[in-house]
Amino acid sequence: MERKKGKKGWIAAMLLLGALALSACGGGGADEGAAQTNAGAAGAASAEGLTVKIGVQGKGGLFGKAQEEKWFEDAFGELGAKVEWIEFQSGPPMVEAMASSHLDFAGMGNMPPISAQAAGVKFKIVSQVLEGRNNVALIVPQDSPIQSFADLKGKKVAVTKGSNAYNFLYRLLDAEGLSESDLQVIQLQPDETQPAFEGGKVDAWATWDPYITLNALSGKGRVIADGASSGILSPSFQLVRAELAEQHPELVTLYLKVLQQAIEWEKAHQEEAFQRYADERGIPLALVQGMQERSAFINVPVTDEVIAEQQQTADFQFELGTIRKGIDVKEVFDNRFVEEALKQAEAEASGGK
């Protein structure tokens, strides 16, 4: 027991140093830097008894493995914090939960953060988790006569409003010189759309993985447009509630460090991981391998190029009237946490504990 207490003290000290480093490299003046440093110190001292709420989209997968092994629970427990998992179907409900302080961490596509920022929700984007070239697409039933986006004129297209697929659909419309009135857009959540898609009640579906791969590789559907073919990227990001980041910066770094370690586990145990994911969904292993090829998890700092693409998306949505005001997306990006997390994860992996 004494040894565990010593370990807990060591981890708290290490993360506090990381929090202080994050504060010191901020862009504000001396007073702001001092305030951030004080917040970091206070956070490291007061995580005891805190419940950190982590949102996931669907069951299983990498986060399912993490939950089973209690990787996040064990890491946060070393600082006296607890973990609560909350399941969602898509990003928009996640930002709503974050806005009401009912969610602390969430991974989602590029569109929900734009809507959230325009609505005044306080959050930070702290890493990029999907590249965005193949993880969003427009699919049609396998035997559909539709061959291109232009063939969708007058057809029923399902999409989840406010999702990255929603942005993808409307940017495709714009690129093709079409308007919303040229389609019959039906707004549905994924669990509603799948039976509608299979039953022929919609002609196409703008969606994301795993639904793209599940339908394409099972012979139920085929892709007619995605980010790679259209040049419209749909990256996904890791968000954190701003107040948690301000009061407990060490917990943000810890979250991203554990996420990176989970990704490294998957890379080192692909056969075991992919078979696990296949068993969870009751699908062939080939489908899981296809999903991994289309949308493999990453955990990296967000580049200037990706931020510029996000700004382009925000400007387009403002022109479209989806958001009520123009925004500067740079205000919500903060790479300091993931940079520190990757540094710590690499040090631990190399034995530099």
C-alpha positions as CSV (number, residue, x, y, z in Angstrom):
1,M,0.0,0.0,0.0
2,E,2.8,2.4,0.8
3,R,4.4,1.6,-2.5
4,K,1.2,2.5,-4.4
5,K,0.9,5.8,-2.5
6,G,4.5,6.6,-3.5
7,K,3.6,5.9,-7.1
8,K,0.5,8.1,-6.9
9,G,2.7,10.9,-5.6
10,W,5.2,10.4,-8.4
11,I,2.5,10.5,-11.1
12,A,0.9,13.6,-9.6
13,A,4.2,15.4,-9.5
14,M,5.1,14.4,-13.0
15,L,1.7,15.6,-14.3
16,L,1.9,18.8,-12.3
17,L,5.3,19.5,-14.0
18,G,3.6,18.9,-17.4
19,A,0.7,21.3,-16.4
20,L,3.2,23.9,-15.5
21,A,5.1,23.4,-18.7
22,L,1.8,23.8,-20.7
23,S,1.1,27.0,-18.9
24,A,4.5,28.4,-19.4
25,C,4.4,28.0,-23.2
26,G,1.1,29.7,-23.6
27,G,0.7,32.7,-25.8
28,G,-0.6,35.2,-23.2
29,G,1.4,37.8,-21.2
30,A,3.1,37.4,-17.8
31,D,-0.1,37.8,-15.8
32,E,-2.0,35.3,-18.0
33,G,0.9,32.8,-17.7
34,A,0.9,33.2,-13.9
35,A,-2.9,32.6,-13.8
36,Q,-2.6,29.5,-15.9
37,T,0.3,28.2,-13.8
38,N,-1.8,28.7,-10.7
39,A,-4.7,27.0,-12.3
40,G,-2.5,24.0,-13.2
41,A,-1.2,23.8,-9.7
42,A,-4.6,24.0,-8.2
43,G,-5.9,21.3,-10.6
44,A,-3.1,18.9,-9.7
45,A,-4.0,19.4,-6.0
46,S,-7.7,19.0,-6.3
47,A,-8.5,16.2,-8.7
48,E,-9.4,14.0,-5.7
49,G,-13.0,12.9,-5.9
50,L,-13.6,14.4,-9.3
51,T,-15.6,12.3,-11.8
52,V,-14.3,12.7,-15.4
53,K,-17.0,12.0,-18.0
54,I,-15.8,10.5,-21.2
55,G,-18.1,10.3,-24.3
56,V,-17.9,7.6,-26.9
57,Q,-19.8,6.9,-30.1
58,G,-21.2,3.4,-29.9
59,K,-19.9,0.4,-28.0
60,G,-16.7,-1.6,-28.3
61,G,-13.7,-0.8,-30.5
62,L,-10.6,0.7,-29.0
63,F,-12.5,2.4,-26.2
64,G,-14.3,-0.9,-25.5
65,K,-10.9,-2.5,-24.9
66,A,-9.8,0.5,-22.8
67,Q,-13.0,0.2,-20.6
68,E,-12.5,-3.6,-20.1
69,E,-8.9,-3.1,-19.1
70,K,-9.8,0.0,-17.0
71,W,-6.8,1.9,-18.5
72,F,-8.4,5.3,-18.0
73,E,-9.9,4.4,-14.6
74,D,-6.5,3.2,-13.4
75,A,-4.6,6.2,-14.7
76,F,-7.1,8.8,-13.4
77,G,-7.5,6.8,-10.2
78,E,-3.8,7.5,-9.4
79,L,-4.8,11.2,-9.1
80,G,-7.9,10.4,-7.1
81,A,-10.3,11.0,-10.0
82,K,-13.0,8.6,-11.2
83,V,-14.2,7.9,-14.8
84,E,-17.7,7.7,-16.1
85,W,-18.4,6.5,-19.7
86,I,-21.3,7.9,-21.7
87,E,-22.5,6.6,-25.0
88,F,-23.7,8.7,-27.9
89,Q,-24.7,8.1,-31.5
90,S,-23.1,11.2,-33.0
91,G,-21.2,14.4,-32.3
92,P,-24.1,17.0,-32.0
93,P,-25.5,15.4,-28.8
94,M,-22.0,15.3,-27.4
95,V,-21.5,19.0,-27.7
96,E,-24.9,19.6,-26.2
97,A,-23.8,17.5,-23.2
98,M,-20.5,19.4,-23.0
99,A,-22.4,22.7,-23.1
100,S,-24.3,21.7,-20.0
101,S,-21.2,20.4,-18.2
102,H,-22.4,16.8,-18.5
103,L,-19.4,15.7,-20.6
104,D,-15.7,16.4,-20.3
105,F,-14.0,14.5,-23.2
106,A,-15.4,13.7,-26.6
107,G,-14.1,12.6,-30.0
108,M,-16.1,13.8,-33.1
109,G,-16.1,15.0,-36.6
110,N,-15.3,18.5,-37.9
111,M,-18.8,20.0,-38.1
112,P,-20.1,19.7,-34.5
113,P,-17.2,21.8,-33.0
114,I,-18.0,24.6,-35.5
115,S,-21.7,24.7,-34.5
116,A,-20.6,24.5,-30.9
117,Q,-18.1,27.4,-31.2
118,A,-20.7,29.5,-33.0
119,A,-23.2,28.8,-30.2
120,G,-20.7,29.9,-27.6
121,V,-20.0,26.5,-26.1
122,K,-16.6,26.6,-24.2
123,F,-14.3,23.8,-25.3
124,K,-10.8,23.2,-26.7
125,I,-9.7,20.9,-29.6
126,V,-6.7,19.1,-28.2
127,S,-5.8,16.6,-30.9
128,Q,-6.7,15.2,-34.3
129,V,-8.0,11.6,-34.2
130,L,-8.9,10.9,-37.8
131,E,-7.2,12.1,-41.0
132,G,-10.4,12.8,-42.8
133,R,-9.8,11.5,-46.4
134,N,-12.0,8.3,-46.3
135,N,-14.0,8.3,-43.1
136,V,-16.9,10.3,-44.5
137,A,-18.7,9.3,-47.7
138,L,-21.9,9.2,-49.7
139,I,-23.2,5.7,-50.3
140,V,-26.0,4.2,-52.3
141,P,-27.5,0.7,-52.3
142,Q,-25.4,-1.8,-54.2
143,D,-27.9,-2.3,-57.0
144,S,-28.9,1.4,-57.3
145,P,-28.7,2.9,-60.8
146,I,-27.1,6.0,-59.2
147,Q,-23.5,6.3,-60.4
148,S,-22.5,9.9,-59.5
149,F,-23.6,12.7,-57.2
150,A,-25.4,14.4,-60.2
151,D,-27.7,11.4,-60.4
152,L,-29.1,12.2,-57.0
153,K,-31.2,15.1,-58.2
154,G,-34.7,14.7,-56.8
155,K,-33.6,11.7,-54.7
156,K,-34.0,11.0,-51.0
157,V,-30.7,11.5,-49.2
158,A,-30.3,10.6,-45.4
159,V,-27.9,12.5,-43.2
160,T,-27.5,13.3,-39.5
161,K,-27.9,17.1,-39.1
162,G,-24.9,18.8,-37.6
163,S,-22.5,15.9,-38.3
164,N,-19.4,15.9,-40.4
165,A,-21.4,14.0,-43.0
166,Y,-23.9,16.9,-43.1
167,N,-21.1,19.3,-43.9
168,F,-19.7,16.9,-46.5
169,L,-23.1,16.6,-48.2
170,Y,-23.6,20.3,-48.4
171,R,-20.1,21.0,-49.7
172,L,-20.7,18.4,-52.4
173,L,-23.9,20.2,-53.3
174,D,-22.0,23.4,-53.6
175,A,-19.2,21.8,-55.6
176,E,-21.7,20.3,-58.1
177,G,-23.5,23.6,-58.4
178,L,-26.7,22.2,-56.8
179,S,-28.8,23.4,-53.9
180,E,-30.7,21.7,-51.1
181,S,-33.9,22.0,-53.0
182,D,-32.4,19.7,-55.7
183,L,-32.5,16.8,-53.2
184,Q,-34.9,15.5,-50.6
185,V,-32.7,15.7,-47.5
186,I,-34.0,13.5,-44.7
187,Q,-32.4,14.1,-41.3
188,L,-31.9,10.8,-39.3
189,Q,-29.6,9.3,-36.7
190,P,-27.6,6.3,-37.9
191,D,-29.7,3.7,-36.1
192,E,-32.7,5.1,-38.0
193,T,-31.0,5.3,-41.3
194,Q,-29.6,1.8,-41.5
195,P,-33.0,0.0,-41.8
196,A,-34.2,2.8,-44.1
197,F,-31.2,2.4,-46.3
198,E,-31.5,-1.4,-46.4
199,G,-35.3,-1.2,-47.0
200,G,-35.0,1.2,-50.0
201,K,-36.7,4.1,-48.2
202,V,-33.8,6.4,-48.9
203,D,-31.8,6.5,-52.1
204,A,-28.4,7.5,-50.6
205,W,-26.8,8.1,-47.2
206,A,-24.2,10.6,-46.3
207,T,-22.4,9.0,-43.3
208,W,-19.2,8.1,-41.6
209,D,-17.4,4.9,-40.6
210,P,-18.1,2.2,-39.5
211,Y,-21.3,2.6,-41.5
212,I,-19.4,3.1,-44.8
213,T,-17.3,0.0,-44.5
214,L,-20.1,-2.1,-43.0
215,N,-22.3,-1.5,-46.0
216,A,-19.7,-1.4,-48.7
217,L,-17.9,-4.6,-47.8
218,S,-21.0,-6.5,-46.9
219,G,-22.5,-5.8,-50.3
220,K,-25.3,-3.6,-49.1
221,G,-23.9,-0.4,-50.5
222,R,-21.2,1.3,-52.5
223,V,-19.4,4.6,-52.2
224,I,-20.0,7.2,-54.9
225,A,-18.1,10.0,-53.2
226,D,-15.7,10.5,-50.3
227,G,-13.0,12.9,-49.2
228,A,-10.3,11.4,-51.4
229,S,-12.4,11.6,-54.5
230,S,-13.9,15.0,-53.8
231,G,-11.1,16.8,-52.1
232,I,-13.4,17.6,-49.2
233,L,-11.7,16.5,-46.0
234,S,-13.6,15.6,-42.8
235,P,-11.0,15.3,-40.0
236,S,-12.1,14.2,-36.5
237,F,-10.9,15.8,-33.3
238,Q,-10.7,15.2,-29.6
239,L,-12.5,17.9,-27.6
240,V,-12.3,18.8,-23.9
241,R,-14.6,21.0,-21.9
242,A,-12.8,24.3,-21.5
243,E,-13.4,24.6,-17.7
244,L,-11.8,21.2,-17.1
245,A,-8.8,22.2,-19.2
246,E,-8.4,25.4,-17.3
247,Q,-8.8,23.8,-13.8
248,H,-7.2,20.5,-14.4
249,P,-4.7,20.7,-17.3
250,E,-2.9,17.7,-16.0
251,L,-6.0,15.5,-16.6
252,V,-6.2,16.6,-20.2
253,T,-2.6,15.6,-20.7
254,L,-3.2,12.3,-18.9
255,Y,-6.3,11.5,-21.0
256,L,-4.3,12.0,-24.2
257,K,-1.4,10.0,-22.9
258,V,-3.6,7.0,-22.1
259,L,-5.3,7.4,-25.5
260,Q,-1.9,7.2,-27.2
261,Q,-1.0,4.1,-25.2
262,A,-4.2,2.5,-26.2
263,I,-3.4,3.2,-29.9
264,E,0.1,1.8,-29.4
265,W,-1.5,-1.4,-27.9
266,E,-3.7,-1.8,-30.9
267,K,-0.7,-1.4,-33.3
268,A,1.2,-4.0,-31.3
269,H,-1.7,-6.5,-31.1
270,Q,-3.5,-6.0,-34.4
271,E,-4.6,-9.6,-34.8
272,E,-6.1,-9.7,-31.3
273,A,-7.6,-6.2,-31.6
274,F,-9.2,-6.7,-35.0
275,Q,-10.6,-10.1,-34.0
276,R,-12.0,-8.6,-30.9
277,Y,-13.7,-5.8,-32.8
278,A,-15.2,-8.4,-35.3
279,D,-16.6,-10.5,-32.5
280,E,-18.1,-7.4,-30.8
281,R,-20.1,-6.5,-33.9
282,G,-20.7,-10.1,-35.1
283,I,-19.1,-9.3,-38.5
284,P,-16.3,-10.9,-40.6
285,L,-12.7,-10.0,-39.8
286,A,-12.4,-8.5,-43.3
287,L,-14.9,-5.8,-42.5
288,V,-12.9,-4.7,-39.5
289,Q,-9.7,-4.6,-41.5
290,G,-11.5,-2.5,-44.1
291,M,-12.7,-0.1,-41.4
292,Q,-9.1,0.2,-40.1
293,E,-7.8,1.0,-43.5
294,R,-10.5,3.7,-44.1
295,S,-10.4,5.3,-40.6
296,A,-7.5,4.3,-38.4
297,F,-7.3,6.1,-35.1
298,I,-4.5,8.7,-34.7
299,N,-3.7,11.1,-31.9
300,V,-1.6,14.0,-33.2
301,P,-1.2,17.8,-33.0
302,V,-3.5,19.6,-35.5
303,T,-1.5,21.2,-38.3
304,D,-2.0,24.7,-39.7
305,E,-3.3,23.1,-42.9
306,V,-6.0,21.2,-41.1
307,I,-6.9,24.3,-39.1
308,A,-7.2,26.2,-42.5
309,E,-9.5,23.5,-43.8
310,Q,-11.6,23.8,-40.7
311,Q,-11.8,27.6,-41.2
312,Q,-13.0,27.0,-44.8
313,T,-15.7,24.7,-43.5
314,A,-16.8,27.3,-40.9
315,D,-17.0,30.0,-43.5
316,F,-19.0,27.8,-45.8
317,Q,-21.5,26.9,-43.0
318,F,-21.9,30.6,-42.1
319,E,-22.6,31.4,-45.8
320,L,-25.1,28.5,-45.8
321,G,-26.8,29.9,-42.7
322,T,-26.2,26.7,-40.7
323,I,-24.3,28.8,-38.0
324,R,-25.5,32.3,-37.0
325,K,-22.1,34.1,-36.9
326,G,-18.7,33.9,-38.4
327,I,-16.0,32.4,-36.2
328,D,-12.2,32.2,-36.0
329,V,-11.6,28.5,-35.5
330,K,-8.0,29.1,-34.3
331,E,-9.4,30.2,-31.0
332,V,-10.4,26.7,-30.0
333,F,-7.3,24.7,-31.1
334,D,-4.6,24.0,-28.5
335,N,-1.8,21.5,-29.3
336,R,0.1,21.9,-26.0
337,F,-1.7,19.0,-24.3
338,V,-1.1,16.4,-27.0
339,E,2.5,17.5,-27.5
340,E,3.1,17.0,-23.7
341,A,1.1,13.7,-23.7
342,L,3.1,12.2,-26.6
343,K,6.3,13.2,-25.0
344,Q,5.3,11.5,-21.7
345,A,4.0,8.4,-23.6
346,E,7.3,8.0,-25.5
347,A,9.3,8.4,-22.4
348,E,7.4,5.7,-20.6
349,A,7.5,3.4,-23.6
350,S,11.3,3.8,-23.7
351,G,11.6,3.1,-20.0
352,G,12.3,6.6,-19.0
353,K,9.9,6.5,-16.0
